[in-house]
Amino acid sequence: MLNFLIRFAIEFERTYTRFLDLQKAEAQARDSQIEASLERVRSKTMAMHNSEDVTSATETMFDELKKLGIDNLRCGIANIYHNKTFDVFGVTNLSATMPPKKLKPKTNAA
C-alpha cells in the first residue's frame, strides 16, 4: 500500500508539472500572437506616406484586434483640439470604412 501511495504521488507530481508547462506554453503562444499583431499594425503605420494611408492602417488595427478576440464596434484615429473641433483620420467598423474628414462641434443657438 505504501509503494502504491508513493507511486501515485510521483505520477501526480509529473502530471501537475506537465499541466504547468502547458499553461506556460499557452501564455507564450498568446504573447506571440499579440506581438505578431502589433508588428503587422506597426509595419502598416510605418509604410504610411500621407494622411490617406491612415484609413488602411486603421483597418489593419481593427482586423488585428478582431483576430485577438477583442470585439469592438469601431476603431479610429482622431485629433481633438482645445476649441473642441477634431479631425477624424480614419474610422473602421464592421461594415464600412469612412474617409478622413474634419468635424466641428454643434453650437446651441440661443
GIKAMO-V702540 format. One record per run of one state. SS is the DSSP state (hx for helix, st for strand, lp for the rest). FROM is the first residue (numbers start at 1). TO is the last residue. If there is no record, write none. Layout:
ss=(SS	SS)
from=(FROM	FROM)
to=(TO	TO)
This chain:
ss=(lp	hx	lp	hx	lp	st	lp	st	lp	st	lp	st	lp)
from=(1	2	47	51	68	74	81	86	94	97	99	101	104)
to=(1	46	50	67	73	80	85	93	96	98	100	103	110)
